[in-house]
Structures are given as C-alpha cells and as structure tokens.
C-alpha cells in the first residue's frame, strides 16, 4: 500500500492506506486537542481565527494562526518536494520518506515531553500540523487524489453526493464505482473516529498524555514494516 503507484495501484491498496493513516490522524487530532486545545490535523478553524484577529486589528495575535496554517502548508510542500526530487531513484521508495519523517516527529514530541516541561506549546502544534501536512500530501499523491485522511469536511460532502447519485437510474452504470467510493469514505471516517477513541482512551484513561503519539508512530512503523515484507515476498514469488 505504501509501494504501489500508478497503474499497479488498486482500490484495495487505497482502502488499506486510508484506514491506517486515518487512525493515525484521529490519534494525533485528539492528542493535540487534549494537550493544547488546538486542532492539529487541519487548518479550517485556524484560518477563520486568523481572519477574525486581522479584522479586529490584532495582527500580532493572529500571527500564531498564520504559523499554524503555514506549518501544514510547508508539510504538504516538503512531502511533495521530496517525492518529486527522489522519484527517479530506483533504490528509494520515495513514498515512504514522508511517512518516516512523520514517525520521527511524533516520536520526538512524545520523548521530549517526558524530559522537559513544554513552555512553548505552539511549537508542538506547528510540528503536528507539519506532520499532518506531510501525511495528507503523500497520500493524496500516491492515491492520485482519491484519498485524504486528515480532515473530514470534504469526505462528508463527497459521501453525501455519492449516496444521492445512487438513487438515480441514469447513474446505474456507475453504481459499482459509486459503491466503491462510498466504502472508501466510510472506512476513512470510521477509522478517524476509531483513532480518536483510541487516542482519547490512551491519553485520558492511561494518563499517557503526549506519549499517546507513540501509538500513532507505532502504527505507522508496523504498517511500513508489514508493507515492505509483503512487497518483498510478492517480488520473490513472482521472480
């Protein structure tokens, strides 16, 4: 699911990666909110607050929301840049690079929180938004813009559209594709919700706080390892 791209990529690959990354995004979103009372997987709310502060001439106060937005944007840029730069290198699995960077960020935040008191939470929020920008850009590119995993607004919109189209006979020929899209979006939404539940439980009930991010990083690492082993096995089998 992290390796196949282009014509070799199937709906099943997209479904698997969407499920995994949506769980991760759900964990990060809940952890960020419970820790800092900020949304850390998307920037819609931050943009509204930024505009509000600028409109009230609180430009300096609004700067932090601009930094949040920029962090997500920079994460998306960095992910796409790395993929394009190393795409021609056959020795590298370019789509894995942003995921490894995301893992390192999540692990680093969790580790640092155990040794020092975080006095600049805005830096951590920016790092989490950067990581989610990396993830969203990477999965958008590898799935050819079919999958997005860090925010649900567009997903609910697309889900509503596809569900309505099922009611019309003129779209009967597209029925299989529509059902496939609905299934994918349902899995993403459900996985995001599951990740949020997991993150909330580990954060609050187990008192893990920012160490909850270890869970997200662990899921990513296990997925990368499993995908690599499976890919090598299939390659050997077919050779």
C-alpha positions as CSV (number, residue, x, y, z in Angstrom):
1,X,0.0,0.0,0.0
2,X,3.0,2.3,0.5
3,X,4.8,1.0,-2.5
4,X,2.4,0.5,-5.4
5,X,1.7,3.5,-7.5
6,X,0.2,4.4,-10.9
7,X,-1.4,1.6,-12.9
8,X,-0.3,-1.1,-10.4
9,X,-2.2,0.7,-7.6
10,X,-5.7,-0.8,-6.8
11,X,-8.7,0.3,-4.8
12,X,-7.7,-2.2,-2.2
13,X,-4.3,-0.5,-1.7
14,X,-6.1,2.8,-1.3
15,X,-8.5,1.3,1.2
16,X,-5.7,-0.1,3.3
17,X,-3.6,3.0,3.4
18,X,-6.7,5.2,4.0
19,X,-7.6,3.1,7.0
20,X,-4.2,3.1,8.6
21,X,-3.5,6.8,8.1
22,X,-7.0,7.9,9.2
23,X,-6.5,6.0,12.5
24,X,-3.1,7.9,12.9
25,X,-4.8,11.2,12.1
26,X,-7.5,10.6,14.6
27,X,-5.0,9.9,17.3
28,X,-3.0,13.0,16.5
29,X,-6.1,15.2,16.4
30,X,-7.4,14.1,19.8
31,X,-3.9,14.2,21.4
32,X,-3.3,17.7,20.1
33,X,-6.7,19.0,21.2
34,X,-6.5,17.5,24.7
35,X,-2.9,18.7,25.2
36,X,-3.2,22.2,23.7
37,X,-6.9,22.8,22.9
38,X,-5.9,23.2,19.3
39,X,-6.9,21.2,16.2
40,X,-3.7,19.6,14.8
41,X,-4.9,17.8,11.6
42,X,-6.4,20.6,9.5
43,X,-6.4,24.4,9.3
44,X,-10.0,25.4,8.5
45,X,-10.7,26.7,12.1
46,X,-7.3,28.3,12.3
47,X,-7.9,30.2,9.1
48,X,-11.2,31.6,10.5
49,X,-9.5,32.7,13.7
50,X,-6.6,34.3,11.8
51,X,-9.1,36.3,9.7
52,X,-11.0,37.3,12.8
53,X,-7.9,38.6,14.5
54,X,-6.8,40.5,11.4
55,X,-10.3,42.0,11.1
56,X,-10.0,43.2,14.7
57,X,-6.5,44.6,14.1
58,X,-5.0,42.1,16.4
59,X,-2.4,41.2,13.8
60,X,0.3,40.1,16.1
61,X,-2.1,37.8,18.0
62,X,-3.3,36.3,14.7
63,X,0.3,35.6,13.7
64,X,0.2,32.3,15.6
65,X,-2.8,31.1,13.5
66,X,-0.9,32.1,10.4
67,X,2.0,29.9,11.6
68,X,-0.3,27.0,12.1
69,X,-1.6,27.4,8.6
70,X,1.9,27.8,7.2
71,X,3.1,24.7,9.1
72,X,0.5,22.5,7.4
73,X,1.3,24.1,4.0
74,X,5.0,23.6,4.5
75,X,4.5,19.9,5.4
76,X,2.5,19.4,2.3
77,X,5.1,21.2,0.2
78,X,8.0,19.3,1.8
79,X,6.3,15.9,1.2
80,X,5.6,16.7,-2.5
81,X,9.1,18.1,-3.0
82,X,10.8,15.0,-1.6
83,X,8.7,12.7,-3.6
84,X,9.3,14.6,-6.9
85,X,13.1,15.0,-6.1
86,X,13.8,11.3,-5.5
87,X,11.2,9.8,-7.8
88,X,13.8,8.7,-10.3
89,X,15.9,7.0,-7.7
90,X,15.1,3.3,-8.1
91,X,16.8,2.4,-4.8
92,X,14.5,4.6,-2.8
93,X,10.8,4.1,-2.0
94,X,10.0,7.7,-2.3
95,X,6.5,7.5,-0.8
96,X,7.9,6.0,2.4
97,X,10.2,9.0,3.1
98,X,7.4,11.4,4.3
99,X,6.0,8.7,6.5
100,X,9.3,8.1,8.2
101,X,9.7,11.8,8.8
102,X,6.2,11.9,10.3
103,X,7.1,9.0,12.6
104,X,10.3,10.7,13.7
105,X,8.3,13.9,14.6
106,X,5.6,12.0,16.5
107,X,8.2,10.0,18.5
108,X,10.4,13.1,19.2
109,X,7.4,15.0,20.6
110,X,6.5,12.1,22.8
111,X,10.1,11.6,24.0
112,X,10.8,15.3,24.7
113,X,7.6,15.6,26.8
114,X,9.0,13.1,29.2
115,X,12.1,15.1,30.0
116,X,11.2,18.8,29.8
117,X,8.2,20.9,30.6
118,X,6.8,22.2,27.4
119,X,6.7,26.0,27.7
120,X,6.1,26.7,24.0
121,X,3.1,24.6,23.1
122,X,2.7,26.5,19.8
123,X,5.9,24.9,18.5
124,X,4.5,21.4,19.2
125,X,1.2,22.4,17.5
126,X,3.1,23.6,14.5
127,X,5.1,20.3,14.3
128,X,2.0,18.2,14.5
129,X,0.4,20.3,11.7
130,X,3.6,19.9,9.7
131,X,3.4,16.1,10.2
132,X,-0.2,16.0,9.1
133,X,0.6,18.2,6.1
134,X,3.3,15.6,5.1
135,X,0.8,12.8,5.5
136,X,-2.1,14.4,3.6
137,X,0.2,15.4,0.7
138,X,1.8,12.0,0.5
139,X,-1.5,10.0,0.5
140,X,-3.0,12.4,-2.0
141,X,-0.2,11.9,-4.4
142,X,0.1,8.1,-4.1
143,X,-3.6,7.6,-4.5
144,X,-3.9,10.1,-7.3
145,X,-6.1,12.4,-5.2
146,X,-8.6,9.6,-4.3
147,X,-7.6,9.5,-0.6
148,X,-7.3,12.3,2.1
149,X,-7.0,11.3,5.7
150,X,-6.5,14.3,8.0
151,X,-9.9,16.1,7.8
152,X,-13.5,15.0,7.2
153,X,-15.4,18.0,5.8
154,X,-14.7,17.2,2.1
155,X,-15.3,13.5,2.8
156,X,-18.7,14.0,4.2
157,X,-19.5,16.3,1.2
158,X,-18.4,13.6,-1.3
159,X,-20.2,10.9,0.7
160,X,-23.4,12.8,0.6
161,X,-23.0,13.4,-3.2
162,X,-22.3,9.7,-3.9
163,X,-25.2,8.5,-1.8
164,X,-27.6,10.8,-3.6
165,X,-26.4,9.6,-7.0
166,X,-27.2,6.0,-6.1
167,X,-30.9,7.0,-6.1
168,X,-30.9,7.9,-9.8
169,X,-31.2,5.3,-12.6
170,X,-29.2,7.3,-15.0
171,X,-26.1,6.6,-12.8
172,X,-26.8,2.9,-12.8
173,X,-23.7,2.2,-14.9
174,X,-21.5,4.0,-12.4
175,X,-23.1,2.1,-9.5
176,X,-20.1,-0.1,-8.8
177,X,-17.7,2.9,-8.8
178,X,-20.1,4.8,-6.5
179,X,-20.3,1.9,-4.1
180,X,-16.5,1.6,-4.1
181,X,-16.2,5.4,-3.3
182,X,-18.8,5.2,-0.6
183,X,-17.0,2.2,1.0
184,X,-13.6,4.1,0.9
185,X,-15.1,7.2,2.5
186,X,-16.9,5.2,5.1
187,X,-13.7,3.4,6.1
188,X,-11.8,6.7,6.3
189,X,-14.5,8.3,8.5
190,X,-14.8,5.2,10.7
191,X,-11.0,4.9,11.1
192,X,-10.6,8.6,12.0
193,X,-13.3,8.1,14.6
194,X,-11.6,4.9,15.9
195,X,-8.3,6.7,16.1
196,X,-9.9,9.4,18.1
197,X,-11.4,6.9,20.5
198,X,-8.1,5.1,20.9
199,X,-6.2,8.4,21.4
200,X,-8.7,9.7,23.9
201,X,-8.6,6.5,25.9
202,X,-4.8,6.2,26.0
203,X,-4.4,10.0,26.7
204,X,-7.0,10.2,29.5
205,X,-7.6,6.8,30.9
206,X,-4.0,5.6,30.8
207,X,-2.6,9.1,31.5
208,X,-0.2,8.9,28.6
209,X,-0.7,12.5,27.6
210,X,1.7,13.3,24.7
211,X,3.1,9.8,24.9
212,X,-0.1,8.9,23.1
213,X,1.8,9.9,19.9
214,X,3.9,6.8,20.4
215,X,0.8,4.8,19.5
216,X,0.4,6.7,16.2
217,X,4.1,6.3,15.4
218,X,4.0,2.6,16.3
219,X,1.0,2.0,13.9
220,X,2.9,3.8,11.1
221,X,6.1,1.8,11.7
222,X,4.3,-1.5,11.8
223,X,2.4,-0.7,8.6
224,X,5.7,0.3,6.8
225,X,7.4,-2.9,8.0
226,X,4.4,-5.1,7.0
227,X,4.1,-3.5,3.6
228,X,7.9,-3.9,2.9
229,X,7.9,-7.6,3.9
230,X,4.8,-8.3,1.9
231,X,6.2,-6.4,-1.2
232,X,9.5,-8.3,-1.0
233,X,7.7,-11.6,-0.6
234,X,5.5,-11.0,-3.7
235,X,8.5,-9.9,-5.7
236,X,10.4,-13.1,-4.8
237,X,7.4,-15.2,-5.5
238,X,6.9,-13.6,-9.0
239,X,10.6,-13.7,-10.0
